[in-house]
Amino acid sequence: MNLTQYKILLKRLGLLTLIYTLCRVCFFVYNYSYFREASVTSVFEAFLAGIRFDLSVIFMVNLPFTLLSLIPVTFITKPGYQKFLKILFLIVNAPLLFVNLVDIEFFRFTGKRSTFEHLAGLEKDILDQGPQLALNYWPVLLAGIIIVAFIAWLYPKPKSTMNVRLKLYFAAPLLIGFLASNILIIRGGLQLKPLRPNHAFTLNPNILGNLVLNTPFSLIATSNIQPVQRVNFFSNQSELFSLIKKLKVKKAVSTKEKENVVILICESFGSEYTGLGNNYKGFTPFLDSLAHQGVWMKNAYANGRTSIEALPSILASIPSLMSEPYITSAYQTNEVVGLGNILQKEGYHTSFFHGGKNGTMGFDVFAHNAGFEEYYGKNEYPDPDKDFDGNWGIFDEPFLQFFANKLSTFKQPFATGLFTLSSHPPYTIPEQYKGKFPKGDLPIHECVAYSDNSLRKFFETAKKQPWYSNTLFIITADHTQMSSKPEYSNDLGAFDVPMILFHPSKKITVPDDERICQHADILPTVLDFLNIDNPKSNYFGTSMFSKKEEEGYALTFSNGSYNLIKKDMYLSLNQENKCQCFKIDPPRTITHLPEVPEQKKLESVLKAYVQYFNNGLIDNNWYSSQTP
């Protein structure tokens, strides 16, 4: 009996297992700030658990290679055939190892392993920016090349005298048994359900699941799944809507004239980078000064972790409560009642601005869906070649000046939104500003300071415009980004963004500036300010002008769990419908709690939102499923 070809195959697959483990080490070291709360034991357990996911994807994608390696005929020992196997091995595995490396960097921006839906939604941008991304992230490209070269060098070769002849009565059962063991490894064991990404999130803290996973497994596992499942926590619709009822509040501001509305969405301006509520200066002196002139909501959260998730939340009160961004999901053609749709009916001119290439992340399409009739991107900018940042679009300062002057051409009242761009990887600022702003300890800090200065210059120009004094400004960030402060390196800090309401000629007050609020609250807040009723709205957002005794909530989705944030508690519901409750101590310390009386009520509220979100998506009836 000779089992040489089996031994050679296992050595080759074992080499891949070693490479995947080394990638996990790099992932952990590079993103250590996200895992610093985990004990040494938990991290070790994550590495061990990760081998299971590595073996699953390795044996899955290499199944054809396995079959071709085990054919019990003599010609497989020929040099030409072995060369063919080596080339096939590299072609199959090199791309997957590359995306595994890319996620080491990309994880900092999304807080999770990449999924098929996420990458599919960004496919056009990746293709457009491919050469530029390769140039700016050359260490990742270099590491990929080195790893492929390393595999090619260490690729186990058979001896020229390898004997593969086996008697048929022995060879057939052996091959069948080996393939059966392959299938067992691919499904991850004998458990009832095959291995799935959410199986990785069993360790404490929950974020270790991202260390357990590898990106190829995550991509393959999400390539053909339905991202949203119907749930039936409540059979009685009246009970569900009683838990998430819209608040009927007295209008906060009484005005006879129609005010303009400007929503400024600052790319990656996490609260960590500001001086607001922090014991350090931060990188946004202008934004901080504006917050103190208007209303600064001290406990504001994004509903998602990426730019593509921000627009639905901000413009249409659609929180990101699924693994796939709404804009690229199977539900992107669902009915949307956005702020622009409502204000157009009130006689408003509506528009949206983003300095990136038109079509980036589907912003233009969604803005139109939300009722913003005009879109101004890089294509509409008068001198794109002069002010192009070389990567994504127009630098913030010139584009914000274009924005300020363009607004003066619109008939009032108008409602508009602008999404800044410069504080985005690869963090480029104009030549004349290099060395002018503090660099901080993260690459983004200098760009945030540049973008903040661009906002200052925008307001200097806006003050001279005829529309300025009659305008409500709402300033927030699309999402957070990389963190260097321990107090922000948790599930709360990952969504903590500024939220500022400012009016040049009106004193705005809210009943409670410490109320929990979220991106989904912006739409009802604007309508409340403008005294506009909207009978056709969803139930996710509530006005920041709500009465003080009415509690605010923030809804997020991370690592497969639905989360609800209230003033002093944090609730997390996983996909097995198991709920955990945490106490929040200022500023963002999360401590696990045993079951408390209030937990049951909050759990019901969270489940009501999840059912309303999921089933409303599937049935496309967020705006028509409401009880009288």
C-alpha positions as CSV (number, residue, x, y, z in Angstrom):
1,M,0.0,0.0,0.0
2,N,1.3,3.5,-0.9
3,L,-0.4,6.7,0.4
4,T,2.2,9.1,-0.9
5,Q,-0.2,11.3,-2.9
6,Y,-2.5,11.7,0.2
7,K,0.5,12.8,2.3
8,I,1.6,15.3,-0.3
9,L,-1.9,16.7,-0.6
10,L,-2.3,17.1,3.2
11,K,1.1,18.9,3.3
12,R,-0.1,21.3,0.6
13,L,-3.4,22.0,2.4
14,G,-1.5,22.2,5.7
15,L,0.7,25.0,4.2
16,L,-2.4,26.9,3.4
17,T,-3.6,26.5,7.0
18,L,-0.4,27.9,8.3
19,I,-0.7,30.9,6.0
20,Y,-4.3,31.6,7.1
21,T,-3.1,31.5,10.7
22,L,-0.3,34.0,10.0
23,C,-2.9,36.2,8.3
24,R,-5.0,36.0,11.5
25,V,-1.9,37.0,13.6
26,C,-1.5,40.1,11.3
27,F,-5.2,40.9,11.6
28,F,-5.0,40.8,15.4
29,V,-1.8,42.8,15.7
30,Y,-2.9,45.5,13.2
31,N,-6.3,45.9,14.8
32,Y,-5.3,45.3,18.4
33,S,-7.3,48.3,19.7
34,Y,-10.5,46.5,18.8
35,F,-9.6,43.4,20.9
36,R,-7.7,45.0,23.8
37,E,-10.6,44.2,26.2
38,A,-10.3,40.5,25.5
39,S,-8.3,38.3,27.9
40,V,-5.3,36.3,26.7
41,T,-7.3,33.1,27.2
42,S,-10.2,34.4,25.0
43,V,-7.7,35.5,22.2
44,F,-6.1,32.0,22.3
45,E,-9.5,30.4,22.1
46,A,-10.3,32.6,19.1
47,F,-7.2,31.5,17.3
48,L,-8.1,27.8,17.9
49,A,-11.7,28.3,16.8
50,G,-10.4,30.1,13.7
51,I,-8.7,27.0,12.5
52,R,-12.1,25.3,12.1
53,F,-13.2,28.1,9.7
54,D,-9.9,28.1,7.9
55,L,-10.1,24.3,7.3
56,S,-13.6,24.7,6.1
57,V,-12.8,27.2,3.4
58,I,-9.5,25.6,2.4
59,F,-11.1,22.2,1.8
60,M,-14.1,23.8,0.1
61,V,-12.3,25.8,-2.5
62,N,-9.7,23.1,-3.1
63,L,-12.1,20.3,-3.6
64,P,-11.4,20.1,-7.4
65,F,-7.7,20.3,-6.7
66,T,-8.1,17.4,-4.2
67,L,-9.9,15.2,-6.7
68,L,-7.3,15.9,-9.4
69,S,-4.5,15.1,-6.9
70,L,-5.9,11.7,-5.9
71,I,-6.6,10.1,-9.2
72,P,-5.1,6.6,-8.8
73,V,-3.3,6.6,-12.1
74,T,0.4,6.8,-12.8
75,F,0.4,9.9,-15.0
76,I,-0.2,12.2,-12.0
77,T,3.5,11.8,-11.2
78,K,4.6,13.3,-14.5
79,P,6.3,16.7,-14.1
80,G,3.9,18.3,-16.6
81,Y,0.8,17.2,-14.6
82,Q,2.4,18.3,-11.3
83,K,3.1,21.7,-12.8
84,F,-0.5,22.0,-13.8
85,L,-1.6,21.1,-10.2
86,K,0.7,23.8,-8.8
87,I,-0.6,26.5,-11.2
88,L,-4.2,25.5,-10.3
89,F,-3.4,25.6,-6.6
90,L,-2.0,29.2,-6.9
91,I,-4.9,30.4,-9.1
92,V,-7.5,29.1,-6.7
93,N,-5.9,30.3,-3.5
94,A,-4.1,33.5,-4.3
95,P,-7.2,35.7,-4.7
96,L,-8.7,34.4,-1.5
97,L,-5.6,35.1,0.5
98,F,-5.4,38.5,-1.0
99,V,-8.9,39.5,0.1
100,N,-8.0,38.1,3.5
101,L,-5.1,40.6,3.6
102,V,-7.2,43.5,2.3
103,D,-9.7,43.0,5.2
104,I,-6.9,43.6,7.7
105,E,-7.1,47.2,6.7
106,F,-10.7,47.4,5.6
107,F,-11.9,46.1,9.0
108,R,-10.9,49.4,10.6
109,F,-13.6,51.2,8.5
110,T,-16.4,48.7,8.8
111,G,-15.9,46.9,12.1
112,K,-16.6,43.5,10.6
113,R,-15.4,41.0,8.1
114,S,-16.4,41.8,4.5
115,T,-19.4,40.1,3.2
116,F,-20.4,39.2,-0.4
117,E,-23.2,41.8,-0.4
118,H,-20.9,44.6,0.8
119,L,-18.2,44.0,-1.8
120,A,-20.8,43.5,-4.5
121,G,-22.2,46.9,-3.7
122,L,-18.8,48.5,-4.0
123,E,-17.7,46.6,-7.1
124,K,-17.9,49.6,-9.5
125,D,-15.9,51.8,-7.1
126,I,-13.3,49.1,-6.6
127,L,-12.9,48.7,-10.4
128,D,-12.8,52.5,-10.9
129,Q,-10.2,53.0,-8.2
130,G,-8.2,49.8,-8.6
131,P,-4.9,51.3,-9.7
132,Q,-5.2,54.1,-7.1
133,L,-6.1,51.7,-4.3
134,A,-3.1,49.5,-5.2
135,L,-0.8,52.5,-5.1
136,N,-2.1,53.8,-1.8
137,Y,-2.3,50.4,-0.1
138,W,0.9,49.0,-1.7
139,P,1.9,47.3,1.6
140,V,-1.2,45.0,1.2
141,L,-0.3,44.3,-2.4
142,L,3.3,43.7,-1.5
143,A,2.3,41.3,1.3
144,G,0.0,39.4,-1.1
145,I,2.8,39.0,-3.6
146,I,5.2,37.8,-0.9
147,I,2.7,35.3,0.4
148,V,2.0,33.9,-3.1
149,A,5.8,33.7,-3.7
150,F,6.2,32.0,-0.3
151,I,3.6,29.4,-1.2
152,A,5.1,28.7,-4.6
153,W,8.5,28.3,-3.0
154,L,7.4,26.0,-0.2
155,Y,4.8,24.1,-2.3
156,P,5.5,20.4,-1.4
157,K,6.7,18.4,-4.4
158,P,6.4,14.6,-4.8
159,K,9.4,12.5,-5.3
160,S,9.9,11.4,-8.9
161,T,9.7,7.8,-7.8
162,M,6.2,8.2,-6.2
163,N,4.1,5.1,-6.6
164,V,0.4,5.8,-6.8
165,R,-0.7,2.3,-7.9
166,L,-3.3,0.9,-5.5
167,K,-5.5,-2.1,-5.9
168,L,-9.0,-0.9,-7.0
169,Y,-10.7,-2.6,-4.1
170,F,-8.6,-0.5,-1.7
171,A,-8.3,2.7,-3.8
172,A,-12.0,3.3,-4.3
173,P,-13.1,3.1,-0.6
174,L,-10.1,5.1,0.4
175,L,-11.0,7.9,-2.0
176,I,-14.6,7.9,-1.0
177,G,-13.7,7.9,2.7
178,F,-11.3,10.8,2.2
179,L,-13.9,12.8,0.3
180,A,-16.4,12.1,3.0
181,S,-14.0,13.5,5.6
182,N,-13.6,16.6,3.4
183,I,-17.3,17.2,3.4
184,L,-17.3,16.9,7.2
185,I,-14.5,19.5,7.5
186,I,-16.3,21.8,5.0
187,R,-19.5,21.8,7.0
188,G,-17.5,22.3,10.2
189,G,-18.4,19.2,12.1
190,L,-21.4,17.0,12.9
191,Q,-23.6,19.8,14.3
192,L,-27.2,20.1,13.0
193,K,-26.5,23.2,10.9
194,P,-23.4,23.7,8.7
195,L,-20.8,26.2,9.9
196,R,-22.0,29.8,9.5
197,P,-20.4,33.2,10.2
198,N,-22.5,33.7,13.3
199,H,-21.0,30.6,14.8
200,A,-17.8,32.6,15.2
201,F,-19.5,35.0,17.6
202,T,-19.6,32.8,20.7
203,L,-16.7,34.3,22.6
204,N,-16.6,37.2,25.0
205,P,-16.2,40.0,24.0
206,N,-18.4,39.5,20.9
207,I,-16.0,41.3,18.6
208,L,-13.6,38.4,18.8
209,G,-15.8,36.7,16.2
210,N,-14.1,38.8,13.6
211,L,-10.8,37.3,14.7
212,V,-12.2,33.8,14.5
213,L,-13.5,34.3,11.0
214,N,-11.5,34.6,7.8
215,T,-12.7,36.8,5.0
216,P,-12.9,34.1,2.3
217,F,-15.3,32.1,4.5
218,S,-17.4,35.2,5.2
219,L,-17.6,36.0,1.4
220,I,-18.5,32.5,0.4
221,A,-21.0,32.1,3.3
222,T,-22.9,35.3,2.3
223,S,-22.8,34.8,-1.5
224,N,-26.2,33.3,-1.8
225,I,-28.1,33.9,1.4
226,Q,-31.3,35.9,2.0
227,P,-29.9,38.7,4.2
228,V,-33.2,39.3,6.0
229,Q,-35.4,36.6,7.6
230,R,-39.0,37.0,8.6
231,V,-39.6,37.0,12.4
232,N,-42.8,36.7,14.4
233,F,-42.1,37.8,17.9
234,F,-45.6,39.4,18.0
235,S,-48.6,37.9,16.5
236,N,-50.7,40.9,17.6
237,Q,-49.8,43.9,15.4
238,S,-51.4,46.3,17.9
239,E,-49.0,45.1,20.6
240,L,-46.0,45.6,18.3
241,F,-47.0,49.2,17.3
242,S,-47.7,50.1,20.9
243,L,-44.1,49.4,21.7
244,I,-42.7,51.5,18.8
245,K,-45.4,54.1,18.5
246,K,-44.5,57.5,17.0
247,L,-44.4,60.2,19.6
248,K,-47.0,62.9,19.3
249,V,-45.2,66.0,20.6
250,K,-45.9,69.7,20.6
251,K,-44.1,71.5,17.9
252,A,-40.9,72.9,19.2
253,V,-40.5,75.9,17.0
254,S,-43.3,78.2,15.8
255,T,-42.5,79.9,12.5
256,K,-44.7,81.5,9.8
257,E,-42.1,81.4,7.1
258,K,-40.6,78.3,5.5
259,E,-37.0,77.8,6.7
260,N,-34.3,76.4,4.5
261,V,-32.6,73.1,5.6
262,V,-29.0,72.2,5.1
263,I,-27.7,68.8,6.3
264,L,-23.9,68.5,6.4
265,I,-22.7,64.9,6.6
266,C,-19.0,64.9,7.5
267,E,-17.0,61.8,6.2
268,S,-15.7,59.8,9.2
269,F,-16.0,62.6,11.8
270,G,-16.3,60.2,14.7
271,S,-16.9,61.9,18.1
272,E,-13.4,60.6,19.1
273,Y,-11.8,63.1,16.7
274,T,-13.6,66.1,18.2
275,G,-13.1,68.0,21.5
276,L,-16.8,67.6,22.3
277,G,-17.2,65.8,25.6
278,N,-13.5,64.7,25.5
279,N,-10.7,65.6,27.8
280,Y,-8.5,66.5,24.9
281,K,-8.5,69.2,22.2
282,G,-9.4,67.1,19.2
283,F,-9.0,68.0,15.6
284,T,-12.3,69.9,14.9
285,P,-12.0,73.4,16.5
286,F,-14.6,74.9,14.2
287,L,-17.1,72.1,14.6
288,D,-16.7,72.3,18.4
289,S,-17.3,76.1,18.3
290,L,-20.5,75.6,16.2
291,A,-21.7,73.0,18.7
292,H,-21.6,75.5,21.5
293,Q,-23.4,78.1,19.5
294,G,-26.3,75.7,18.7
295,V,-27.6,72.5,20.2
296,W,-25.1,69.7,20.6
297,M,-26.8,66.3,21.2
298,K,-24.3,64.7,23.6
299,N,-25.4,61.0,23.0
300,A,-25.8,60.7,19.2
301,Y,-25.2,57.5,17.3
302,A,-24.9,56.5,13.6
303,N,-27.2,53.6,12.5
304,G,-24.4,52.0,10.5
305,R,-20.6,51.7,10.1
306,T,-20.1,52.6,6.5
307,S,-20.8,55.6,4.2
308,I,-23.2,53.6,2.1
309,E,-25.3,52.9,5.1
310,A,-25.5,56.5,6.3
311,L,-27.7,58.0,3.5
312,P,-30.8,55.9,4.1
313,S,-30.6,56.5,7.8
314,I,-30.2,60.3,7.5
315,L,-32.4,61.1,4.5
316,A,-35.1,58.5,5.0
317,S,-35.0,57.2,8.6
318,I,-33.9,53.7,7.5
319,P,-31.5,52.3,10.0
320,S,-29.0,49.7,8.8
321,L,-30.3,46.6,10.6
322,M,-29.0,43.9,8.2
323,S,-25.7,42.7,6.9
324,E,-26.1,44.2,3.5
325,P,-26.4,48.0,2.9
326,Y,-30.0,49.0,2.0
327,I,-28.8,50.8,-1.2
328,T,-27.4,47.6,-2.7
329,S,-29.9,45.1,-1.2
330,A,-32.6,43.1,-2.8
331,Y,-35.0,45.7,-1.3
332,Q,-33.5,48.8,-3.0
333,T,-36.7,49.2,-5.0
334,N,-39.0,49.2,-2.0
335,E,-41.1,52.2,-1.3
336,V,-39.1,55.0,0.4
337,V,-40.6,58.2,1.9
338,G,-37.6,60.4,2.3
339,L,-37.2,64.0,3.5
340,G,-37.0,65.3,0.0
341,N,-40.2,63.5,-1.0
342,I,-42.0,65.2,1.9
343,L,-40.5,68.7,1.4
344,Q,-41.1,68.8,-2.3
345,K,-44.8,68.6,-1.6
346,E,-44.4,71.6,0.6
347,G,-42.8,73.7,-2.2
348,Y,-39.2,73.1,-1.4
349,H,-36.4,72.9,-4.0
350,T,-34.4,69.8,-3.1
351,S,-30.8,68.8,-3.9
352,F,-27.9,66.7,-2.8
353,F,-24.1,67.2,-3.2
354,H,-21.2,64.9,-3.0
355,G,-17.7,65.6,-4.5
356,G,-17.1,62.0,-5.5
357,K,-17.6,60.5,-8.9
358,N,-21.3,60.3,-9.9
359,G,-22.6,56.9,-9.0
360,T,-20.2,56.3,-6.1
361,M,-21.9,54.0,-3.6
362,G,-25.2,54.6,-5.3
363,F,-25.6,58.0,-3.6
364,D,-27.1,59.7,-6.6
365,V,-29.7,57.0,-7.1
366,F,-30.7,56.9,-3.5
367,A,-30.8,60.7,-3.1
368,H,-33.3,60.8,-6.0
369,N,-35.3,58.0,-4.4
370,A,-35.5,60.0,-1.2
371,G,-36.9,63.0,-3.1
372,F,-33.7,65.1,-3.7
373,E,-34.5,66.1,-7.3
374,E,-31.1,67.5,-8.2
375,Y,-27.7,65.8,-7.7
376,Y,-24.3,67.6,-7.9
377,G,-21.2,65.4,-8.0
378,K,-17.8,65.5,-9.6
379,N,-19.4,65.6,-13.1
380,E,-21.2,68.9,-12.2
381,Y,-18.2,70.6,-10.6
382,P,-17.0,73.4,-12.9
383,D,-13.2,72.5,-12.8
384,P,-12.8,68.9,-11.7
385,D,-9.3,68.5,-13.0
386,K,-7.9,71.4,-11.1
387,D,-9.4,70.4,-7.7
388,F,-9.4,66.6,-8.1
389,D,-7.8,64.9,-5.1
390,G,-6.3,62.2,-7.3
391,N,-8.4,59.5,-5.7
392,W,-12.1,59.9,-5.1
393,G,-13.2,63.3,-6.1
394,I,-13.0,67.0,-5.3
395,F,-11.2,68.3,-2.3
396,D,-13.6,69.5,0.5
397,E,-12.6,73.2,0.5
398,P,-13.3,74.0,-3.1
399,F,-16.4,71.8,-3.3
400,L,-17.9,73.4,-0.2
401,Q,-17.3,76.8,-1.7
402,F,-19.1,75.6,-4.9
403,F,-21.9,74.3,-2.7
404,A,-22.3,77.6,-0.8
405,N,-22.5,79.6,-4.0
406,K,-24.7,77.1,-5.8
407,L,-27.3,77.4,-3.0
408,S,-27.7,81.1,-3.8
409,T,-29.0,80.2,-7.2
410,F,-31.8,78.1,-5.8
411,K,-35.3,79.4,-5.1
412,Q,-36.1,79.4,-1.4
413,P,-37.2,77.5,0.5
414,F,-34.7,74.8,-0.3
415,A,-33.6,71.6,1.4
416,T,-30.2,70.2,0.6
417,G,-27.6,67.7,1.8
418,L,-23.9,67.6,1.4
419,F,-21.5,64.7,2.0
420,T,-17.9,65.7,2.5
421,L,-15.1,63.5,1.0
422,S,-11.5,64.4,2.0
423,S,-11.4,62.6,5.4
424,H,-11.4,59.3,3.5
425,P,-8.6,56.9,2.8
426,P,-6.0,57.5,1.4
427,Y,-6.2,60.8,3.4
428,T,-5.1,63.3,0.9
429,I,-5.0,67.0,1.5
430,P,-4.0,69.8,-1.0
431,E,-0.3,70.5,-1.3
432,Q,-0.7,74.0,0.1
433,Y,-2.0,72.7,3.4
434,K,0.6,70.0,4.1
435,G,2.2,70.6,7.4
436,K,-0.5,73.2,8.4
437,F,-2.6,70.9,10.5
438,P,-1.8,68.6,13.5
439,K,-1.1,65.1,12.3
440,G,-2.2,63.3,15.5
441,D,-1.5,59.6,16.0
442,L,-3.8,58.3,13.2
443,P,-3.5,58.9,9.5
444,I,-7.1,60.4,9.4
445,H,-6.5,63.1,12.0
446,E,-4.7,65.6,9.6
447,C,-7.5,65.1,7.1
448,V,-10.2,65.7,9.7
449,A,-8.5,68.9,10.6
450,Y,-8.4,70.0,6.9
451,S,-12.1,69.1,6.5
452,D,-13.0,71.0,9.6
453,N,-11.2,74.1,8.3
454,S,-13.1,73.6,5.0
455,L,-16.3,73.8,7.0
456,R,-15.1,77.0,8.6
457,K,-14.5,78.6,5.2
458,F,-17.9,77.3,4.0
459,F,-19.7,79.1,6.8
460,E,-17.6,82.3,6.2
461,T,-18.9,82.3,2.6
462,A,-22.4,81.2,3.6
463,K,-22.8,84.2,6.0
464,K,-22.6,86.5,3.1
465,Q,-25.4,84.7,1.2
466,P,-29.1,85.9,1.3
467,W,-30.4,82.5,2.4
468,Y,-28.1,82.1,5.4
469,S,-30.1,83.7,8.2
470,N,-33.2,81.7,7.3
471,T,-31.6,78.3,7.4
472,L,-31.5,75.3,9.8
473,F,-28.2,73.5,9.7
474,I,-27.8,69.9,10.9
475,I,-24.3,68.6,11.1
476,T,-23.3,65.0,11.7
477,A,-20.9,62.3,10.5
478,D,-21.7,59.3,8.4
479,H,-19.9,56.9,10.7
480,T,-16.9,56.5,12.9
481,Q,-13.6,55.1,11.8
482,M,-10.3,53.8,13.2
483,S,-9.8,54.4,16.9
484,S,-6.8,55.2,19.1
485,K,-8.7,55.9,22.4
486,P,-9.6,53.0,24.7
487,E,-12.8,54.7,25.7
488,Y,-14.1,54.6,22.1
489,S,-12.9,51.0,21.4
490,N,-16.2,49.3,22.2
491,D,-19.7,48.8,20.7
492,L,-20.8,52.3,21.7
493,G,-17.8,54.2,20.6
494,A,-17.9,52.4,17.2
495,F,-21.2,54.3,16.4
496,D,-20.6,57.6,18.4
497,V,-20.9,60.6,16.1
498,P,-21.5,64.3,16.5
499,M,-25.0,65.7,16.1
500,I,-25.4,69.5,16.0
501,L,-28.4,71.7,15.3
502,F,-27.5,75.3,14.4
503,H,-29.6,78.3,13.3
504,P,-27.9,81.7,12.7
505,S,-30.8,83.8,13.7
506,K,-32.9,81.6,16.1
507,K,-32.2,80.3,19.5
508,I,-32.9,76.5,19.3
509,T,-33.5,74.6,22.4
510,V,-34.4,70.9,23.0
511,P,-36.0,69.5,26.1
512,D,-33.0,67.2,26.8
513,D,-29.7,67.5,25.0
514,E,-28.5,64.3,26.7
515,R,-31.3,62.3,25.1
516,I,-30.2,59.3,23.1
517,C,-30.6,60.1,19.4
518,Q,-29.6,58.6,16.1
519,H,-29.4,59.3,12.4
520,A,-32.9,58.0,11.9
521,D,-34.1,60.9,14.1
522,I,-33.0,63.6,11.7
523,L,-36.0,63.4,9.4
524,P,-38.7,63.7,12.1
525,T,-36.6,66.4,13.8
526,V,-36.5,68.5,10.6
527,L,-40.3,68.1,10.1
528,D,-40.9,69.0,13.7
529,F,-38.9,72.1,13.4
530,L,-40.7,73.1,10.2
531,N,-44.2,72.3,11.7
532,I,-44.9,69.8,8.9
533,D,-47.0,66.8,9.5
534,N,-46.1,63.6,7.7
535,P,-48.9,61.0,7.8
536,K,-46.9,58.6,5.8
537,S,-43.7,57.8,7.7
538,N,-42.0,54.8,9.2
539,Y,-41.5,54.2,12.9
540,F,-37.7,54.2,13.3
541,G,-37.1,57.8,14.1
542,T,-38.4,60.3,16.7
543,S,-37.9,64.1,16.9
544,M,-35.1,65.4,19.1
545,F,-37.6,68.0,20.2
546,S,-39.6,65.2,22.0
547,K,-40.6,65.8,25.6
548,K,-38.0,65.2,28.2
549,E,-39.8,62.4,29.8
550,E,-39.9,60.5,26.5
551,E,-36.8,58.4,26.1
552,G,-34.8,58.2,23.0
553,Y,-33.3,55.0,21.4
554,A,-30.6,54.3,19.0
555,L,-30.7,51.1,16.8
556,T,-27.5,49.4,15.5
557,F,-26.5,46.1,13.9
558,S,-23.1,44.7,14.4
559,N,-21.5,41.2,14.2
560,G,-24.9,39.6,13.5
561,S,-26.6,41.1,16.6
562,Y,-29.4,43.7,16.8
563,N,-28.6,46.4,19.4
564,L,-30.7,49.0,21.2
565,I,-29.0,51.9,23.1
566,K,-30.9,53.9,25.7
567,K,-29.6,56.4,28.2
568,D,-28.1,53.9,30.8
569,M,-28.6,50.5,29.2
570,Y,-27.5,48.6,26.1
571,L,-29.3,45.6,24.8
572,S,-28.0,43.1,22.3
573,L,-30.2,40.4,20.5
574,N,-28.2,37.7,18.6
575,Q,-29.5,35.7,15.7
576,E,-30.5,32.8,18.1
577,N,-32.8,35.4,19.7
578,K,-30.8,35.4,22.9
579,C,-30.7,38.7,24.6
580,Q,-28.0,40.3,26.7
581,C,-28.3,43.4,28.8
582,F,-25.4,45.8,29.7
583,K,-25.2,48.8,32.0
584,I,-23.7,52.0,30.5
585,D,-21.5,54.0,32.8
586,P,-20.3,57.4,31.5
587,P,-18.7,58.0,29.2
588,R,-18.9,54.6,27.4
589,T,-18.1,51.8,29.8
590,I,-20.3,48.7,29.2
591,T,-20.8,46.2,32.0
592,H,-22.8,43.0,31.6
593,L,-25.8,42.8,33.8
594,P,-27.7,39.8,35.1
595,E,-31.4,39.9,34.1
596,V,-33.0,43.1,35.5
597,P,-36.7,44.0,35.6
598,E,-36.4,46.6,32.9
599,Q,-34.7,44.1,30.6
600,K,-37.9,42.3,29.6
601,K,-39.6,45.6,28.5
602,L,-36.5,46.7,26.5
603,E,-36.2,43.3,25.0
604,S,-39.8,43.6,23.7
605,V,-39.1,47.0,22.3
606,L,-36.0,45.8,20.5
607,K,-37.8,42.7,19.1
608,A,-40.7,45.0,17.9
609,Y,-38.2,47.1,15.9
610,V,-36.6,44.0,14.5
611,Q,-39.9,42.5,13.4
612,Y,-41.1,45.8,12.0
613,F,-37.8,46.2,10.1
614,N,-37.4,42.7,8.7
615,N,-41.0,42.0,7.8
616,G,-41.6,45.5,6.5
617,L,-38.6,45.0,4.2
618,I,-39.8,41.6,2.9
619,D,-43.4,42.8,2.5
620,N,-42.5,46.4,1.4
621,N,-45.0,47.8,3.8
622,W,-43.2,50.0,6.3
623,Y,-45.6,52.8,5.3
624,S,-48.8,50.8,5.0
625,S,-48.6,48.2,7.8
626,Q,-49.5,50.7,10.5
627,T,-52.5,50.2,12.8
628,P,-54.9,53.0,13.3
